[in-house]
Amino acid sequence: MKNYIQPGNQVSIPAPADVSSGQGVLAGSLFGVAVHDAATGADLELALKGAYRMAKATGAVWTVGARLYWDDTAKAVTVTANTNKLIGVALAAAGSADTAGEVLLTAAFTL
């Protein structure tokens, strides 16, 4: 197929800000996990699918399968929808005091 580019599980974009490997990154409606450190504007590989242990907003309880959202201000995953970006579901339960949780990214795009 002449127009095929790649599978799309991982993509390269200019880093929207300085990022560290493993950090969540939101660029417009595109969310992924940084594969490596990158300075603002540098090439950044983003993983769009997969299971990751990510920073979690404290105070909320996650149940297995709960919808999870990215709070770009706090740079953490939350169960609060509001204006946050839907990114996937919880792979494991997490308590209110937990600072990280298991996330299955679904490459969901809610425009």
N, CA, C and O atoms as CSV, one atom per row, in Angstrom:
chain,resi,resn,atom,element,x,y,z
A,1,MET,N,N,0.851,-1.163,0.000
A,1,MET,CA,C,0.000,0.000,0.000
A,1,MET,C,C,0.904,1.236,0.000
A,1,MET,O,O,1.760,1.374,0.874
A,2,LYS,N,N,0.726,2.117,-0.952
A,2,LYS,CA,C,1.598,3.269,-1.134
A,2,LYS,C,C,1.476,4.320,-0.039
A,2,LYS,O,O,2.446,5.025,0.239
A,3,ASN,N,N,0.321,4.444,0.583
A,3,ASN,CA,C,0.115,5.517,1.556
A,3,ASN,C,C,0.340,5.102,3.008
A,3,ASN,O,O,0.129,5.914,3.909
A,4,TYR,N,N,0.758,3.874,3.260
A,4,TYR,CA,C,1.002,3.387,4.625
A,4,TYR,C,C,2.254,4.051,5.195
A,4,TYR,O,O,3.275,4.141,4.514
A,5,ILE,N,N,2.176,4.513,6.440
A,5,ILE,CA,C,3.316,5.153,7.088
A,5,ILE,C,C,3.925,4.252,8.156
A,5,ILE,O,O,5.124,3.974,8.120
A,6,GLN,N,N,3.103,3.790,9.116
A,6,GLN,CA,C,3.596,2.985,10.233
A,6,GLN,C,C,2.423,2.410,11.015
A,6,GLN,O,O,1.284,2.822,10.796
A,7,PRO,N,N,2.675,1.452,11.937
A,7,PRO,CA,C,1.576,0.878,12.723
A,7,PRO,C,C,0.879,1.902,13.627
A,7,PRO,O,O,-0.324,1.789,13.865
A,8,GLY,N,N,1.608,2.890,14.130
A,8,GLY,CA,C,0.989,3.930,14.947
A,8,GLY,C,C,0.933,3.647,16.430
A,8,GLY,O,O,0.292,4.398,17.164
A,9,ASN,N,N,1.574,2.598,16.899
A,9,ASN,CA,C,1.636,2.349,18.339
A,9,ASN,C,C,2.571,3.337,19.018
A,9,ASN,O,O,2.443,3.618,20.210
A,10,GLN,N,N,3.507,3.855,18.244
A,10,GLN,CA,C,4.484,4.828,18.714
A,10,GLN,C,C,4.691,5.820,17.571
A,10,GLN,O,O,4.827,5.414,16.416
A,11,VAL,N,N,4.717,7.118,17.885
A,11,VAL,CA,C,4.889,8.139,16.864
A,11,VAL,C,C,5.944,9.140,17.294
A,11,VAL,O,O,6.258,9.259,18.479
A,12,SER,N,N,6.482,9.851,16.331
A,12,SER,CA,C,7.470,10.889,16.596
A,12,SER,C,C,6.828,12.253,16.383
A,12,SER,O,O,6.217,12.508,15.346
A,13,ILE,N,N,6.976,13.134,17.387
A,13,ILE,CA,C,6.452,14.500,17.303
A,13,ILE,C,C,7.485,15.452,17.894
A,13,ILE,O,O,8.386,15.006,18.604
A,14,PRO,N,N,7.380,16.749,17.620
A,14,PRO,CA,C,8.212,17.709,18.338
A,14,PRO,C,C,7.715,17.794,19.783
A,14,PRO,O,O,6.511,17.915,20.012
A,15,ALA,N,N,8.610,17.732,20.743
A,15,ALA,CA,C,8.217,17.799,22.157
A,15,ALA,C,C,7.551,19.146,22.444
A,15,ALA,O,O,8.135,20.191,22.160
A,16,PRO,N,N,6.324,19.135,23.007
A,16,PRO,CA,C,5.625,20.384,23.287
A,16,PRO,C,C,6.213,21.149,24.478
A,16,PRO,O,O,5.924,22.330,24.665
A,17,ALA,N,N,7.032,20.475,25.273
A,17,ALA,CA,C,7.690,21.057,26.445
A,17,ALA,C,C,8.845,20.124,26.791
A,17,ALA,O,O,8.971,19.058,26.188
A,18,ASP,N,N,9.685,20.501,27.744
A,18,ASP,CA,C,10.719,19.588,28.218
A,18,ASP,C,C,10.020,18.402,28.881
A,18,ASP,O,O,9.154,18.591,29.735
A,19,VAL,N,N,10.392,17.182,28.493
A,19,VAL,CA,C,9.760,15.988,29.055
A,19,VAL,C,C,10.818,14.967,29.463
A,19,VAL,O,O,11.930,14.949,28.934
A,20,SER,N,N,10.443,14.128,30.407
A,20,SER,CA,C,11.300,13.037,30.867
A,20,SER,C,C,10.718,11.712,30.425
A,20,SER,O,O,9.505,11.583,30.255
A,21,SER,N,N,11.564,10.744,30.242
A,21,SER,CA,C,11.138,9.401,29.873
A,21,SER,C,C,10.088,8.899,30.859
A,21,SER,O,O,10.274,9.003,32.072
A,22,GLY,N,N,8.988,8.356,30.345
A,22,GLY,CA,C,7.935,7.820,31.191
A,22,GLY,C,C,6.869,8.825,31.574
A,22,GLY,O,O,5.862,8.453,32.178
A,23,GLN,N,N,7.064,10.089,31.238
A,23,GLN,CA,C,6.101,11.143,31.572
A,23,GLN,C,C,4.970,11.163,30.548
A,23,GLN,O,O,5.194,10.910,29.364
A,24,GLY,N,N,3.776,11.459,30.997
A,24,GLY,CA,C,2.651,11.649,30.097
A,24,GLY,C,C,2.812,12.950,29.335
A,24,GLY,O,O,3.275,13.950,29.883
A,25,VAL,N,N,2.423,12.930,28.056
A,25,VAL,CA,C,2.555,14.113,27.209
A,25,VAL,C,C,1.255,14.313,26.438
A,25,VAL,O,O,0.754,13.389,25.799
A,26,LEU,N,N,0.717,15.524,26.505
A,26,LEU,CA,C,-0.470,15.879,25.747
A,26,LEU,C,C,-0.093,16.938,24.726
A,26,LEU,O,O,0.413,18.002,25.081
A,27,ALA,N,N,-0.342,16.641,23.452
A,27,ALA,CA,C,-0.092,17.581,22.357
A,27,ALA,C,C,-1.379,17.676,21.557
A,27,ALA,O,O,-1.661,16.809,20.729
A,28,GLY,N,N,-2.156,18.710,21.794
A,28,GLY,CA,C,-3.475,18.812,21.166
A,28,GLY,C,C,-4.369,17.703,21.684
A,28,GLY,O,O,-4.599,17.607,22.889
A,29,SER,N,N,-4.880,16.859,20.789
A,29,SER,CA,C,-5.694,15.701,21.184
A,29,SER,C,C,-4.881,14.423,21.253
A,29,SER,O,O,-5.435,13.351,21.495
A,30,LEU,N,N,-3.576,14.520,21.043
A,30,LEU,CA,C,-2.693,13.353,21.037
A,30,LEU,C,C,-2.064,13.175,22.408
A,30,LEU,O,O,-1.388,14.076,22.904
A,31,PHE,N,N,-2.284,12.004,23.032
A,31,PHE,CA,C,-1.683,11.706,24.334
A,31,PHE,C,C,-0.838,10.455,24.226
A,31,PHE,O,O,-1.219,9.482,23.576
A,32,GLY,N,N,0.320,10.497,24.876
A,32,GLY,CA,C,1.163,9.310,24.944
A,32,GLY,C,C,2.161,9.429,26.076
A,32,GLY,O,O,2.174,10.407,26.823
A,33,VAL,N,N,2.995,8.410,26.183
A,33,VAL,CA,C,4.039,8.374,27.201
A,33,VAL,C,C,5.378,8.582,26.509
A,33,VAL,O,O,5.683,7.919,25.518
A,34,ALA,N,N,6.173,9.504,27.034
A,34,ALA,CA,C,7.485,9.799,26.464
A,34,ALA,C,C,8.390,8.576,26.553
A,34,ALA,O,O,8.570,8.005,27.628
A,35,VAL,N,N,8.955,8.182,25.422
A,35,VAL,CA,C,9.848,7.023,25.375
A,35,VAL,C,C,11.244,7.404,25.874
A,35,VAL,O,O,11.996,6.549,26.342
A,36,HIS,N,N,11.584,8.686,25.771
A,36,HIS,CA,C,12.906,9.172,26.189
A,36,HIS,C,C,12.784,10.627,26.617
A,36,HIS,O,O,11.753,11.257,26.384
A,37,ASP,N,N,13.827,11.165,27.241
A,37,ASP,CA,C,13.870,12.582,27.585
A,37,ASP,C,C,13.946,13.408,26.302
A,37,ASP,O,O,14.532,12.966,25.314
A,38,ALA,N,N,13.362,14.594,26.312
A,38,ALA,CA,C,13.455,15.490,25.161
A,38,ALA,C,C,13.247,16.934,25.616
A,38,ALA,O,O,12.437,17.215,26.500
A,39,ALA,N,N,13.989,17.830,24.998
A,39,ALA,CA,C,13.818,19.262,25.246
A,39,ALA,C,C,12.701,19.784,24.343
A,39,ALA,O,O,12.375,19.160,23.333
A,40,THR,N,N,12.125,20.909,24.700
A,40,THR,CA,C,11.072,21.528,23.905
A,40,THR,C,C,11.491,21.645,22.442
A,40,THR,O,O,12.558,22.179,22.137
A,41,GLY,N,N,10.650,21.146,21.540
A,41,GLY,CA,C,10.908,21.233,20.111
A,41,GLY,C,C,11.744,20.110,19.530
A,41,GLY,O,O,11.785,19.934,18.313
A,42,ALA,N,N,12.410,19.350,20.381
A,42,ALA,CA,C,13.229,18.229,19.901
A,42,ALA,C,C,12.336,17.057,19.500
A,42,ALA,O,O,11.185,16.979,19.928
A,43,ASP,N,N,12.860,16.151,18.686
A,43,ASP,CA,C,12.103,14.957,18.312
A,43,ASP,C,C,11.803,14.135,19.560
A,43,ASP,O,O,12.682,13.899,20.389
A,44,LEU,N,N,10.567,13.710,19.682
A,44,LEU,CA,C,10.123,12.924,20.829
A,44,LEU,C,C,9.335,11.729,20.330
A,44,LEU,O,O,8.405,11.884,19.538
A,45,GLU,N,N,9.695,10.544,20.785
A,45,GLU,CA,C,8.915,9.345,20.496
A,45,GLU,C,C,7.865,9.197,21.594
A,45,GLU,O,O,8.185,9.202,22.782
A,46,LEU,N,N,6.608,9.066,21.178
A,46,LEU,CA,C,5.487,8.895,22.102
A,46,LEU,C,C,4.874,7.518,21.915
A,46,LEU,O,O,4.539,7.130,20.796
A,47,ALA,N,N,4.728,6.781,23.004
A,47,ALA,CA,C,4.012,5.507,22.970
A,47,ALA,C,C,2.532,5.817,23.169
A,47,ALA,O,O,2.152,6.443,24.159
A,48,LEU,N,N,1.694,5.376,22.222
A,48,LEU,CA,C,0.263,5.666,22.279
A,48,LEU,C,C,-0.561,4.531,22.868
A,48,LEU,O,O,-1.694,4.745,23.300
A,49,LYS,N,N,-0.010,3.341,22.889
A,49,LYS,CA,C,-0.701,2.164,23.420
A,49,LYS,C,C,0.238,1.406,24.344
A,49,LYS,O,O,1.459,1.536,24.259
A,50,GLY,N,N,-0.356,0.615,25.225
A,50,GLY,CA,C,0.430,-0.212,26.133
A,50,GLY,C,C,0.018,0.010,27.567
A,50,GLY,O,O,-0.859,0.825,27.856
A,51,ALA,N,N,0.655,-0.721,28.467
A,51,ALA,CA,C,0.377,-0.625,29.896
A,51,ALA,C,C,1.555,0.053,30.590
A,51,ALA,O,O,2.708,-0.317,30.372
A,52,TYR,N,N,1.259,1.045,31.424
A,52,TYR,CA,C,2.293,1.843,32.073
A,52,TYR,C,C,1.920,2.127,33.515
A,52,TYR,O,O,0.740,2.229,33.850
A,53,ARG,N,N,2.928,2.255,34.368
A,53,ARG,CA,C,2.739,2.747,35.737
A,53,ARG,C,C,2.972,4.252,35.642
A,53,ARG,O,O,4.050,4.705,35.257
A,54,MET,N,N,1.938,5.021,36.001
A,54,MET,CA,C,1.999,6.471,35.815
A,54,MET,C,C,1.627,7.221,37.087
A,54,MET,O,O,0.970,6.684,37.978
A,55,ALA,N,N,2.064,8.479,37.148
A,55,ALA,CA,C,1.727,9.352,38.273
A,55,ALA,C,C,0.210,9.466,38.376
A,55,ALA,O,O,-0.480,9.671,37.377
A,56,LYS,N,N,-0.298,9.331,39.598
A,56,LYS,CA,C,-1.740,9.338,39.858
A,56,LYS,C,C,-2.094,10.514,40.753
A,56,LYS,O,O,-1.365,10.821,41.697
A,57,ALA,N,N,-3.190,11.163,40.466
A,57,ALA,CA,C,-3.706,12.203,41.353
A,57,ALA,C,C,-4.129,11.539,42.661
A,57,ALA,O,O,-4.892,10.574,42.644
A,58,THR,N,N,-3.647,12.041,43.782
A,58,THR,CA,C,-4.024,11.458,45.068
A,58,THR,C,C,-5.440,11.880,45.427
A,58,THR,O,O,-5.959,12.877,44.923
A,59,GLY,N,N,-6.042,11.110,46.295
A,59,GLY,CA,C,-7.383,11.437,46.764
A,59,GLY,C,C,-8.494,10.669,46.080
A,59,GLY,O,O,-9.621,10.640,46.575
A,60,ALA,N,N,-8.199,10.048,44.953
A,60,ALA,CA,C,-9.222,9.289,44.245
A,60,ALA,C,C,-8.915,7.797,44.322
A,60,ALA,O,O,-7.762,7.386,44.455
A,61,VAL,N,N,-9.961,7.009,44.235
A,61,VAL,CA,C,-9.816,5.550,44.241
A,61,VAL,C,C,-10.083,5.045,42.834
A,61,VAL,O,O,-11.057,5.446,42.197
A,62,TRP,N,N,-9.214,4.162,42.351
A,62,TRP,CA,C,-9.406,3.543,41.035
A,62,TRP,C,C,-9.892,2.124,41.216
A,62,TRP,O,O,-9.424,1.414,42.106
A,63,THR,N,N,-10.817,1.708,40.392
A,63,THR,CA,C,-11.227,0.317,40.318
A,63,THR,C,C,-10.758,-0.226,38.963
A,63,THR,O,O,-10.563,0.537,38.018
A,64,VAL,N,N,-10.584,-1.521,38.880
A,64,VAL,CA,C,-10.148,-2.127,37.624
A,64,VAL,C,C,-11.149,-1.782,36.524
A,64,VAL,O,O,-12.353,-1.968,36.695
A,65,GLY,N,N,-10.652,-1.281,35.403
A,65,GLY,CA,C,-11.494,-0.941,34.277
A,65,GLY,C,C,-12.053,0.476,34.301
A,65,GLY,O,O,-12.725,0.889,33.356
A,66,ALA,N,N,-11.785,1.229,35.374
A,66,ALA,CA,C,-12.290,2.609,35.449
A,66,ALA,C,C,-11.663,3.463,34.347
A,66,ALA,O,O,-10.480,3.322,34.039
A,67,ARG,N,N,-12.463,4.344,33.759
A,67,ARG,CA,C,-11.937,5.274,32.756
A,67,ARG,C,C,-10.975,6.240,33.444
A,67,ARG,O,O,-11.236,6.737,34.540
A,68,LEU,N,N,-9.863,6.489,32.770
A,68,LEU,CA,C,-8.851,7.380,33.320
A,68,LEU,C,C,-8.594,8.546,32.373
A,68,LEU,O,O,-8.693,8.414,31.153
A,69,TYR,N,N,-8.264,9.686,32.964
A,69,TYR,CA,C,-8.090,10.928,32.226
A,69,TYR,C,C,-6.748,11.560,32.589
A,69,TYR,O,O,-6.225,11.333,33.680
A,70,TRP,N,N,-6.196,12.349,31.677
A,70,TRP,CA,C,-4.943,13.052,31.922
A,70,TRP,C,C,-5.250,14.487,32.332
A,70,TRP,O,O,-5.899,15.233,31.598
A,71,ASP,N,N,-4.770,14.861,33.524
A,71,ASP,CA,C,-4.860,16.237,34.010
A,71,ASP,C,C,-3.546,16.901,33.618
A,71,ASP,O,O,-2.527,16.697,34.279
A,72,ASP,N,N,-3.560,17.692,32.552
A,72,ASP,CA,C,-2.326,18.262,32.026
A,72,ASP,C,C,-1.742,19.330,32.938
A,72,ASP,O,O,-0.540,19.592,32.888
A,73,THR,N,N,-2.569,19.950,33.768
A,73,THR,CA,C,-2.061,20.947,34.711
A,73,THR,C,C,-1.267,20.266,35.817
A,73,THR,O,O,-0.166,20.702,36.154
A,74,ALA,N,N,-1.825,19.196,36.385
A,74,ALA,CA,C,-1.164,18.467,37.467
A,74,ALA,C,C,-0.154,17.446,36.953
A,74,ALA,O,O,0.646,16.916,37.723
A,75,LYS,N,N,-0.193,17.170,35.643
A,75,LYS,CA,C,0.676,16.153,35.029
A,75,LYS,C,C,0.480,14.810,35.725
A,75,LYS,O,O,1.446,14.143,36.095
A,76,ALA,N,N,-0.787,14.419,35.898
A,76,ALA,CA,C,-1.123,13.177,36.579
A,76,ALA,C,C,-2.417,12.590,36.017
A,76,ALA,O,O,-3.226,13.297,35.414
A,77,VAL,N,N,-2.595,11.296,36.224
A,77,VAL,CA,C,-3.793,10.581,35.783
A,77,VAL,C,C,-4.858,10.705,36.869
A,77,VAL,O,O,-4.560,10.625,38.061
A,78,THR,N,N,-6.096,10.899,36.442
A,78,THR,CA,C,-7.195,11.095,37.368
A,78,THR,C,C,-8.447,10.355,36.871
A,78,THR,O,O,-8.509,9.942,35.713
A,79,VAL,N,N,-9.427,10.193,37.740
A,79,VAL,CA,C,-10.723,9.635,37.333
A,79,VAL,C,C,-11.720,10.748,37.035
A,79,VAL,O,O,-12.866,10.473,36.678
A,80,THR,N,N,-11.300,11.988,37.176
A,80,THR,CA,C,-12.156,13.144,36.946
A,80,THR,C,C,-12.146,13.533,35.480
A,80,THR,O,O,-11.095,13.853,34.924
A,81,ALA,N,N,-13.315,13.507,34.852
A,81,ALA,CA,C,-13.412,13.813,33.425
A,81,ALA,C,C,-13.256,15.309,33.171
A,81,ALA,O,O,-12.287,15.728,32.537
A,82,ASN,N,N,-14.198,16.122,33.657
A,82,ASN,CA,C,-14.198,17.579,33.416
A,82,ASN,C,C,-13.638,17.908,32.045
A,82,ASN,O,O,-14.158,17.433,31.035
A,83,THR,N,N,-12.592,18.707,31.992
A,83,THR,CA,C,-11.949,19.058,30.726
A,83,THR,C,C,-10.700,18.227,30.474
A,83,THR,O,O,-9.930,18.516,29.559
A,84,ASN,N,N,-10.501,17.196,31.289
A,84,ASN,CA,C,-9.319,16.339,31.138
A,84,ASN,C,C,-9.484,15.392,29.956
A,84,ASN,O,O,-10.607,15.101,29.543
A,85,LYS,N,N,-8.382,14.916,29.417
A,85,LYS,CA,C,-8.345,14.057,28.221
A,85,LYS,C,C,-8.464,12.584,28.603
A,85,LYS,O,O,-7.672,12.088,29.404
A,86,LEU,N,N,-9.447,11.882,28.038
A,86,LEU,CA,C,-9.583,10.440,28.228
A,86,LEU,C,C,-8.357,9.755,27.627
A,86,LEU,O,O,-8.034,9.968,26.458
A,87,ILE,N,N,-7.665,8.921,28.437
A,87,ILE,CA,C,-6.446,8.268,27.930
A,87,ILE,C,C,-6.497,6.749,27.993
A,87,ILE,O,O,-5.733,6.089,27.289
A,88,GLY,N,N,-7.376,6.171,28.816
A,88,GLY,CA,C,-7.411,4.720,28.914
A,88,GLY,C,C,-8.203,4.252,30.118
A,88,GLY,O,O,-9.138,4.914,30.568
A,89,VAL,N,N,-7.804,3.085,30.634
A,89,VAL,CA,C,-8.494,2.485,31.773
A,89,VAL,C,C,-7.486,1.972,32.801
A,89,VAL,O,O,-6.318,1.740,32.488
A,90,ALA,N,N,-7.963,1.802,34.027
A,90,ALA,CA,C,-7.131,1.281,35.109
A,90,ALA,C,C,-6.973,-0.235,34.954
A,90,ALA,O,O,-7.950,-0.957,34.755
A,91,LEU,N,N,-5.740,-0.696,35.049
A,91,LEU,CA,C,-5.460,-2.134,34.997
A,91,LEU,C,C,-5.496,-2.776,36.373
A,91,LEU,O,O,-5.617,-3.994,36.498
A,92,ALA,N,N,-5.389,-1.945,37.406
A,92,ALA,CA,C,-5.384,-2.442,38.781
A,92,ALA,C,C,-6.052,-1.405,39.670
A,92,ALA,O,O,-6.087,-0.218,39.344
A,93,ALA,N,N,-6.575,-1.862,40.782
A,93,ALA,CA,C,-7.154,-0.949,41.758
A,93,ALA,C,C,-6.045,-0.101,42.364
A,93,ALA,O,O,-4.905,-0.548,42.482
A,94,ALA,N,N,-6.384,1.121,42.746
A,94,ALA,CA,C,-5.437,2.021,43.405
A,94,ALA,C,C,-6.178,2.774,44.494
A,94,ALA,O,O,-7.314,3.207,44.302
A,95,GLY,N,N,-5.527,2.928,45.639
A,95,GLY,CA,C,-6.129,3.610,46.777
A,95,GLY,C,C,-5.948,5.109,46.710
A,95,GLY,O,O,-5.173,5.617,45.900
A,96,SER,N,N,-6.663,5.811,47.560
A,96,SER,CA,C,-6.641,7.280,47.537
A,96,SER,C,C,-5.266,7.854,47.866
A,96,SER,O,O,-4.942,8.947,47.402
A,97,ALA,N,N,-4.457,7.162,48.644
A,97,ALA,CA,C,-3.134,7.667,49.009
A,97,ALA,C,C,-2.045,7.282,47.996
A,97,ALA,O,O,-0.925,7.788,48.072
A,98,ASP,N,N,-2.366,6.398,47.057
A,98,ASP,CA,C,-1.369,5.973,46.064
A,98,ASP,C,C,-0.970,7.140,45.177
A,98,ASP,O,O,-1.805,7.965,44.806
A,99,THR,N,N,0.319,7.203,44.841
A,99,THR,CA,C,0.829,8.278,43.987
A,99,THR,C,C,1.060,7.808,42.555
A,99,THR,O,O,1.405,8.613,41.688
A,100,ALA,N,N,0.875,6.518,42.298
A,100,ALA,CA,C,1.025,5.969,40.946
A,100,ALA,C,C,0.028,4.833,40.779
A,100,ALA,O,O,-0.426,4.233,41.753
A,101,GLY,N,N,-0.303,4.552,39.523
A,101,GLY,CA,C,-1.242,3.480,39.241
A,101,GLY,C,C,-0.981,2.878,37.880
A,101,GLY,O,O,-0.274,3.466,37.061
A,102,GLU,N,N,-1.553,1.697,37.630
A,102,GLU,CA,C,-1.369,0.987,36.368
A,102,GLU,C,C,-2.432,1.409,35.364
A,102,GLU,O,O,-3.632,1.307,35.620
A,103,VAL,N,N,-1.956,1.892,34.203
A,103,VAL,CA,C,-2.828,2.467,33.186
A,103,VAL,C,C,-2.659,1.706,31.866
A,103,VAL,O,O,-1.536,1.455,31.429
A,104,LEU,N,N,-3.766,1.345,31.246
A,104,LEU,CA,C,-3.744,0.785,29.906
A,104,LEU,C,C,-4.156,1.898,28.954
A,104,LEU,O,O,-5.317,2.305,28.924
A,105,LEU,N,N,-3.182,2.391,28.169
A,105,LEU,CA,C,-3.484,3.437,27.188
A,105,LEU,C,C,-4.268,2.815,26.037
A,105,LEU,O,O,-3.943,1.722,25.571
A,106,THR,N,N,-5.290,3.512,25.589
A,106,THR,CA,C,-6.124,2.985,24.522
A,106,THR,C,C,-6.037,3.792,23.231
A,106,THR,O,O,-6.725,3.486,22.257
A,107,ALA,N,N,-5.188,4.827,23.221
A,107,ALA,CA,C,-5.080,5.718,22.062
A,107,ALA,C,C,-6.451,6.264,21.678
A,107,ALA,O,O,-6.756,6.434,20.498
A,108,ALA,N,N,-7.273,6.537,22.690
A,108,ALA,CA,C,-8.610,7.096,22.462
A,108,ALA,C,C,-8.501,8.570,22.109
A,108,ALA,O,O,-7.728,9.304,22.725
A,109,PHE,N,N,-9.266,8.999,21.128
A,109,PHE,CA,C,-9.257,10.398,20.738
A,109,PHE,C,C,-10.669,10.935,20.861
A,109,PHE,O,O,-11.531,10.647,20.031
A,110,THR,N,N,-10.897,11.720,21.907
A,110,THR,CA,C,-12.189,12.366,22.082
A,110,THR,C,C,-11.994,13.822,21.712
A,110,THR,O,O,-11.467,14.612,22.495
A,111,LEU,N,N,-12.414,14.158,20.538
A,111,LEU,CA,C,-12.175,15.517,20.024
A,111,LEU,C,C,-13.218,16.483,20.497
A,111,LEU,O,O,-13.164,17.665,20.157
